[in-house]
Amino acid sequence: MTKARDLANLISTGNPLSDGALAASEVSGLHAVATSGAYANLTGKPTLATVATSGAYADVTGTPSLATVATSGAYSDLSGSPSGDSLLPSQSGNTGKFLTSNGSAASWADAGGGAYELIQKTTISSNVSTITFTSISAPQEQLLLIFNGLKADSNNWHLHLRFLDSSGNNMTSTNYYQYGSQRFGYEDNGGGGQTQSSIKLTHNSSACYYHTVTSLQGHYNIYGFGTDKPFLRGVAVYPNSGDETIGNHIAARCDSAPASSGGTTSAQIQLFLSNGASNFTSGSVYLYKLV
């Protein structure tokens, strides 16, 4: 009868079952989580790491140490990556060559076309006594010297060329040889022979010396540069009075002592004047090499 009496008392007090439903608020002794369902209302919960709620890799502890490239994806962040030069064929002994391919492998090859490459240009804007080319890099087998509009500070001048060693010294003071056909367009005056300390690029006839108002043009092919026996051939011309064009064909060589016997090799080229003229006053000089 005890349980029946308890139920009767419950029903008679406030009539909680009159609507046929039992509300949580009408039940005593329930924990907050019973009605909230919230994890926060649990007691005795385990302690979770931050990653449990963030899901971020950065919040994971004990992760492996990754290189920067793992997240950047950049080739520049790779360590020990090959350099560009290491991917090329061997460069030893291939100065001045170009990269080519046969469709399966890369290799070096000589440049085609036989083009001339400018080494140095000198433009004369004030008086200079010499014009010297000092930085003549390989290849040196064929050089081309061109001068345009050269003028001097005196009448009756001659243009000379000499080969210098790497210290700027004349290779020989006695053994330059030249042969030429002077004064074409006016009269032929062939001649030549051994000179002393340079190659005279202009002719010897006293009737055809150059003047301060006259400009000299010319071009010379130079062979064997870098050896102890460089040589050249070419022509220099200038307009004379009236309808004359006067000039000089020449072939010449420097016959210095062999390098194997203590002689020197050609490393520089120098132009200078003689016969009363001291300075170049205007004009341009170009030195090219065949590549």
ZANUKE-729918 format. One record per residue (C-alpha): residue number from 1; residue in one letter; y, z, x. Coordinates in Angstrom, 1 decimal, always signed. Each point is the difference from the previous one (the first is absolute). Layout:
BEGIN
ATOM pos code  north     up   east
ATOM NUM    A      Y      Z      X
...
END
This chain:
BEGIN
ATOM pos code  north     up   east
ATOM   1    M   +0.0   +0.0   +0.0
ATOM   2    T   +2.3   +0.4   +3.0
ATOM   3    K   +0.5   -3.7   +0.6
ATOM   4    A   +0.5   -0.7   -3.7
ATOM   5    R   +2.6   +2.8   -0.2
ATOM   6    D   +1.8   -1.4   +3.0
ATOM   7    L   +0.1   -3.5   -1.5
ATOM   8    A   +1.3   +1.5   -3.3
ATOM   9    N   +2.7   +1.8   +1.9
ATOM  10    L   +1.0   -3.2   +1.9
ATOM  11    I   +0.3   -2.0   -3.2
ATOM  12    S   +2.0   +2.6   -1.8
ATOM  13    T   +2.5   +0.4   +2.8
ATOM  14    G   +2.4   -3.0   -0.1
ATOM  15    N   -2.5   -2.3   -1.6
ATOM  16    P   -0.5   -2.0   +3.3
ATOM  17    L   -2.7   -2.2   -1.4
ATOM  18    S   +1.7   -0.9   -3.3
ATOM  19    D   +0.7   -3.6   +1.4
ATOM  20    G   -3.5   -0.4   +1.3
ATOM  21    A   +1.3   -0.3   +3.7
ATOM  22    L   +0.3   +2.4   +2.8
ATOM  23    A   +3.1   -0.5   +2.3
ATOM  24    A   +0.0   +0.9   +3.7
ATOM  25    S   +2.8   +2.3   -0.6
ATOM  26    E   -2.1   +1.9   -2.5
ATOM  27    V   -2.6   +0.6   +2.8
ATOM  28    S   +0.6   +2.7   +2.5
ATOM  29    G   -1.3   +0.1   +3.6
ATOM  30    L   +0.3   -3.7   +0.8
ATOM  31    H   +1.4   -1.1   +3.5
ATOM  32    A   +3.0   -2.3   +0.2
ATOM  33    V   -2.1   -2.9   +1.3
ATOM  34    A   -2.0   +0.1   -3.3
ATOM  35    T   +3.0   -1.5   -1.8
ATOM  36    S   +1.9   -1.8   +2.8
ATOM  37    G   -2.8   -1.7   +1.7
ATOM  38    A   +2.2   +0.0   +3.1
ATOM  39    Y   -1.5   +0.3   +3.5
ATOM  40    A   +3.0   +2.1   +0.9
ATOM  41    N   -1.2   +2.7   -2.5
ATOM  42    L   -3.3   +0.4   +1.7
ATOM  43    T   -0.6   +3.0   +2.1
ATOM  44    G   -2.0   +0.1   +3.2
ATOM  45    K   +0.7   -3.7   +0.6
ATOM  46    P   -1.0   -1.5   +3.4
ATOM  47    T   +2.9   -0.8   +2.5
ATOM  48    L   +0.3   -3.8   +0.1
ATOM  49    A   +1.5   -2.0   +2.8
ATOM  50    T   +3.2   -2.0   -0.6
ATOM  51    V   -2.0   -3.3   +0.0
ATOM  52    A   -1.9   +1.2   -3.1
ATOM  53    T   +3.1   -0.7   -2.1
ATOM  54    S   +2.0   -2.4   +2.2
ATOM  55    G   -2.8   -2.4   +0.9
ATOM  56    A   +2.0   -1.0   +3.1
ATOM  57    Y   -1.8   -0.8   +3.3
ATOM  58    A   +2.7   +1.8   +1.8
ATOM  59    D   -1.0   +3.2   -1.7
ATOM  60    V   -3.6   -0.2   +1.2
ATOM  61    T   -0.8   +2.4   +2.8
ATOM  62    G   -2.4   -0.8   +2.8
ATOM  63    T   +0.6   -3.7   -0.3
ATOM  64    P   -0.8   -2.2   +3.0
ATOM  65    S   +2.9   -1.0   +2.3
ATOM  66    L   +0.9   -3.6   -0.8
ATOM  67    A   +2.0   -2.4   +2.3
ATOM  68    T   +3.3   -1.2   -1.4
ATOM  69    V   -1.4   -3.4   -0.6
ATOM  70    A   -2.4   +1.4   -2.6
ATOM  71    T   +2.9   +0.4   -2.4
ATOM  72    S   +2.6   -2.5   +1.4
ATOM  73    G   -2.4   -2.9   +0.4
ATOM  74    A   +2.4   -1.4   +2.7
ATOM  75    Y   -1.4   -1.8   +3.1
ATOM  76    S   +2.7   +1.6   +2.1
ATOM  77    D   -1.5   +3.4   -0.8
ATOM  78    L   -3.4   -1.0   +1.6
ATOM  79    S   -0.7   +1.6   +3.3
ATOM  80    G   -1.7   -2.1   +2.7
ATOM  81    S   +0.8   -3.2   -1.8
ATOM  82    P   -0.1   -3.1   +2.2
ATOM  83    S   +3.3   -1.5   +1.3
ATOM  84    G   +1.0   -3.6   -0.5
ATOM  85    D   -0.5   -0.9   +3.7
ATOM  86    S   -3.6   +1.4   +0.0
ATOM  87    L   -1.0   -2.4   -2.7
ATOM  88    L   +1.1   -3.0   +2.1
ATOM  89    P   -2.0   -1.9   +2.6
ATOM  90    S   +0.5   +1.2   +3.6
ATOM  91    Q   +3.5   -0.6   +1.1
ATOM  92    S   -0.7   +0.0   +3.8
ATOM  93    G   +0.9   -3.3   +1.6
ATOM  94    N   +1.4   -1.4   -3.3
ATOM  95    T   +3.8   +0.2   +0.6
ATOM  96    G   +1.9   -2.4   -2.1
ATOM  97    K   -2.9   -1.1   -2.2
ATOM  98    F   -0.3   +0.0   -3.7
ATOM  99    L   -2.6   +1.4   -2.4
ATOM 100    T   -2.3   -2.5   -1.7
ATOM 101    S   -3.3   +0.0   -1.9
ATOM 102    N   -3.0   -2.3   -0.3
ATOM 103    G   -0.7   +1.3   -3.5
ATOM 104    S   -2.2   +2.9   +1.1
ATOM 105    A   +1.5   +1.5   +3.1
ATOM 106    A   +3.5   +0.4   +1.4
ATOM 107    S   +0.9   -1.1   +3.5
ATOM 108    W   +3.0   -0.9   +2.2
ATOM 109    A   +1.2   -3.6   +0.6
ATOM 110    D   +2.7   -1.8   +1.8
ATOM 111    A   +3.1   -0.8   -2.0
ATOM 112    G   +0.2   -3.5   -1.2
ATOM 113    G   +2.9   -2.4   -0.2
ATOM 114    G   +1.3   +0.3   +3.6
ATOM 115    A   +3.3   +1.5   -1.2
ATOM 116    Y   +2.8   +1.2   +2.3
ATOM 117    E   +1.1   +3.6   -0.4
ATOM 118    L   +3.5   +1.1   +1.1
ATOM 119    I   +0.0   +2.5   +2.8
ATOM 120    Q   +3.7   +0.4   +0.6
ATOM 121    K   +3.3   -1.6   -1.0
ATOM 122    T   +3.1   +0.5   +2.1
ATOM 123    T   +3.4   -1.0   -1.5
ATOM 124    I   +2.8   +0.0   +2.5
ATOM 125    S   +3.2   +1.4   -1.5
ATOM 126    S   +1.7   +1.1   +3.3
ATOM 127    N   -0.3   -0.8   +3.6
ATOM 128    V   -3.4   +0.7   +1.6
ATOM 129    S   -1.2   -1.0   +3.4
ATOM 130    T   -3.7   -0.1   -0.7
ATOM 131    I   -2.4   -0.3   -3.0
ATOM 132    T   -3.3   +1.8   +0.6
ATOM 133    F   -3.1   +0.2   -2.2
ATOM 134    T   -1.8   +3.2   +0.9
ATOM 135    S   -2.4   +0.7   -2.9
ATOM 136    I   -2.4   -2.9   -0.1
ATOM 137    S   -3.2   +1.2   -1.6
ATOM 138    A   -3.4   -1.8   -0.2
ATOM 139    P   -1.0   -2.6   -0.7
ATOM 140    Q   +2.0   -1.7   +2.8
ATOM 141    E   -1.9   -3.1   +0.7
ATOM 142    Q   +2.7   -2.3   -1.4
ATOM 143    L   +3.7   +1.0   -0.4
ATOM 144    L   +2.8   -2.1   -1.3
ATOM 145    L   +3.6   +0.6   +1.2
ATOM 146    I   +2.8   -1.6   -2.0
ATOM 147    F   +3.7   +0.2   +0.6
ATOM 148    N   +2.8   -1.2   -2.2
ATOM 149    G   +3.7   -0.4   +0.6
ATOM 150    L   +0.1   +1.7   +3.4
ATOM 151    K   +3.4   +0.0   +1.6
ATOM 152    A   +1.3   +1.5   +3.3
ATOM 153    D   +3.3   +1.3   +1.3
ATOM 154    S   +0.5   -2.8   +2.6
ATOM 155    N   -0.4   -3.7   +0.4
ATOM 156    N   -2.8   -1.5   +2.1
ATOM 157    W   -2.7   +2.5   -0.7
ATOM 158    H   -3.7   +0.0   +0.3
ATOM 159    L   -2.6   +1.9   -2.1
ATOM 160    H   -2.9   +1.7   +1.9
ATOM 161    L   -3.2   +1.7   -1.0
ATOM 162    R   -2.1   +2.5   +2.0
ATOM 163    F   -3.1   +2.0   -0.7
ATOM 164    L   +0.1   +3.7   +0.7
ATOM 165    D   -2.7   +2.6   +0.5
ATOM 166    S   -0.3   +3.1   -2.2
ATOM 167    S   +2.6   +1.8   +2.2
ATOM 168    G   +2.5   -2.7   -0.5
ATOM 169    N   -0.3   -1.5   +3.5
ATOM 170    N   -0.1   -3.8   +0.6
ATOM 171    M   -3.6   -1.1   +0.6
ATOM 172    T   +0.9   -2.1   +3.0
ATOM 173    S   +3.2   -0.9   +1.9
ATOM 174    T   -1.4   -3.2   +1.6
ATOM 175    N   -2.7   -1.6   -2.1
ATOM 176    Y   +1.3   -1.5   -3.2
ATOM 177    Y   -0.8   -3.7   -0.3
ATOM 178    Q   +1.5   -2.5   -2.5
ATOM 179    Y   -0.1   -3.7   -0.7
ATOM 180    G   +2.1   -1.8   -2.6
ATOM 181    S   +1.7   -3.2   -1.2
ATOM 182    Q   +3.7   +0.9   -0.2
ATOM 183    R   +2.8   -1.4   -2.1
ATOM 184    F   -1.9   -1.9   -2.7
ATOM 185    G   +2.3   -1.8   -2.3
ATOM 186    Y   +2.4   -0.8   +2.8
ATOM 187    E   -2.0   -1.1   +3.0
ATOM 188    D   -3.3   +1.0   +1.6
ATOM 189    N   +0.1   +2.2   +3.0
ATOM 190    G   -3.5   +1.2   +0.5
ATOM 191    G   -0.6   +2.6   +2.6
ATOM 192    G   -1.1   +3.5   +0.8
ATOM 193    G   -1.9   +2.1   +2.4
ATOM 194    Q   -0.2   +3.6   +1.3
ATOM 195    T   +2.9   +2.2   -0.8
ATOM 196    Q   +0.6   +3.6   +1.2
ATOM 197    S   +0.3   +2.8   -2.5
ATOM 198    S   +0.0   -1.5   -3.5
ATOM 199    I   -0.6   -3.1   -2.2
ATOM 200    K   +3.1   -2.0   -0.7
ATOM 201    L   -0.2   -1.1   -3.6
ATOM 202    T   +3.0   -2.3   +0.3
ATOM 203    H   +0.2   -3.1   +2.2
ATOM 204    N   +1.5   -0.4   +3.5
ATOM 205    S   +2.4   -3.0   -0.5
ATOM 206    S   +3.6   +1.0   +0.6
ATOM 207    A   +1.1   -2.6   -2.6
ATOM 208    C   -1.6   +1.9   -2.8
ATOM 209    Y   +0.9   +3.7   +0.4
ATOM 210    Y   +0.6   +1.9   -3.2
ATOM 211    H   +3.4   +1.2   -1.1
ATOM 212    T   +1.4   +3.1   -1.9
ATOM 213    V   +0.6   -2.1   -3.1
ATOM 214    T   -3.5   -1.5   +0.1
ATOM 215    S   -3.1   +1.8   -1.5
ATOM 216    L   -3.5   -0.4   +1.5
ATOM 217    Q   -3.1   -0.3   -2.1
ATOM 218    G   -3.6   +0.0   +1.1
ATOM 219    H   -3.6   +1.1   -0.4
ATOM 220    Y   -2.7   +0.9   +2.5
ATOM 221    N   -3.7   +0.6   -0.4
ATOM 222    I   -1.2   +2.7   +2.4
ATOM 223    Y   -3.7   +0.2   +1.0
ATOM 224    G   -2.0   +2.6   +1.9
ATOM 225    F   +2.4   +2.8   -0.6
ATOM 226    G   -1.4   +3.3   +1.0
ATOM 227    T   -1.7   -1.5   +3.0
ATOM 228    D   +1.2   -0.5   +3.6
ATOM 229    K   +0.5   -3.8   -0.6
ATOM 230    P   +2.1   -0.6   -3.1
ATOM 231    F   +1.4   -3.5   -0.5
ATOM 232    L   +2.1   -1.9   -2.6
ATOM 233    R   +1.2   -3.3   -1.3
ATOM 234    G   +2.8   -1.0   -2.2
ATOM 235    V   +3.4   -1.5   -0.5
ATOM 236    A   +3.7   +1.0   -0.1
ATOM 237    V   +2.7   -2.2   -1.5
ATOM 238    Y   +3.7   +0.0   -0.7
ATOM 239    P   +2.5   -2.5   -1.5
ATOM 240    N   +2.3   -1.5   +2.6
ATOM 241    S   +3.2   -1.9   -0.5
ATOM 242    G   -0.2   -3.1   -2.2
ATOM 243    D   -3.4   -0.8   -1.4
ATOM 244    E   -2.0   +1.4   +2.9
ATOM 245    T   -2.7   +2.6   -0.4
ATOM 246    I   -1.0   +1.3   +3.4
ATOM 247    G   -2.9   +2.2   +0.9
ATOM 248    N   -2.9   +0.8   +2.2
ATOM 249    H   -3.8   -0.1   -0.3
ATOM 250    I   -1.7   +2.4   +2.3
ATOM 251    A   -3.4   +1.3   +1.0
ATOM 252    A   -0.1   +3.1   +2.3
ATOM 253    R   -2.2   +2.8   +1.2
ATOM 254    C   +0.3   +3.4   +1.7
ATOM 255    D   -2.4   +0.0   +2.9
ATOM 256    S   +0.0   +3.7   +0.9
ATOM 257    A   -2.6   +1.8   +2.1
ATOM 258    P   -3.2   +0.5   -1.9
ATOM 259    A   -0.3   +3.4   -1.8
ATOM 260    S   -3.4   +0.4   +1.7
ATOM 261    S   +1.8   -0.1   +3.4
ATOM 262    G   +2.7   +2.5   -0.9
ATOM 263    G   +2.3   -2.3   -2.0
ATOM 264    T   +1.4   +0.8   -3.4
ATOM 265    T   -0.5   -1.5   -3.4
ATOM 266    S   +2.7   -1.3   -2.4
ATOM 267    A   +1.2   +2.6   -2.5
ATOM 268    Q   +3.6   -0.9   -0.8
ATOM 269    I   +2.2   -3.2   -0.2
ATOM 270    Q   +3.6   -0.2   +1.0
ATOM 271    L   +2.7   -2.6   -0.4
ATOM 272    F   +3.1   -0.1   +2.2
ATOM 273    L   +2.8   -2.3   +1.2
ATOM 274    S   +1.2   -1.5   +3.3
ATOM 275    N   +2.5   -2.4   +1.5
ATOM 276    G   +3.2   +1.9   -0.9
ATOM 277    A   -0.9   +1.4   -3.4
ATOM 278    S   -0.6   +3.7   -0.3
ATOM 279    N   -0.6   +0.7   -3.7
ATOM 280    F   -1.4   -1.5   -3.1
ATOM 281    T   +2.7   +0.1   -2.6
ATOM 282    S   -1.8   -1.1   -3.2
ATOM 283    G   -3.2   -1.4   -1.4
ATOM 284    S   -3.4   +1.2   -1.1
ATOM 285    V   -3.3   +0.2   +1.9
ATOM 286    Y   -3.5   +0.4   -1.7
ATOM 287    L   -3.3   +0.8   +1.5
ATOM 288    Y   -3.2   -0.7   -2.0
ATOM 289    K   -3.7   +0.4   +0.6
ATOM 290    L   -2.9   -2.0   -1.4
ATOM 291    V   -2.3   +2.2   -2.1
END
